[in-house]
Amino acid sequence: MVSFRKLYSHTWVRQLEYREMKRFSILGFRWPADFLEIRIFDFLNLYKVDSGIAEELIIELYKFLNPNLDVDEAMICGEMDQTFEYARWNKLHQDLSTVTIKDIVLTEDINKAAIIHIYKRVCDAFYKSQEYDCRHYKYGSLSELRRSRDHEQA
């Protein structure tokens, strides 16, 4: 379980490169917690966020919130095979349009390779969906995204 302190940590902000954090602070993000409840589809519809930037940010969140990266290192060195149970995750997340960043980053027993694999599947689904428009971003900022989501829920 991730501590409340980590979700609202300035340490994470300092770990990201200045240009990356500047991009997200302009959009209204301040803490790791700001990212977690956002659907991947909505995140990819934010101004100045493309699939590469989104993937990098998700990996950085994972590294910060899961500081024990021994499994990742063992897999990179070939000392360990993939242990993540994709079938269980797929069963819980059949509709990829509803997957949030939290659903990927904070899944039990997740590792970096599994995150990349799952993210690419969600990304592929996004680019094939009606929500994708190559000429227009749906949201200009985090506050605009939240207002839209609150309006839809009302």
Secondary structure, DSSP 8 states (H G I E B T S, - for coil): ---HHHHT-HHHHHHS-HHHHHHHHHHT--SHHHHHTSBHHHHHTBTT--HHHHHHHHHHHHHHH----HHHHHHHTTSS-----HHHHHHHT--GGG-BHHHHHTSTT--HHHHHHHHHHHHHHHHHSTT--TT--SBSSHHHHHHHHHHHH-
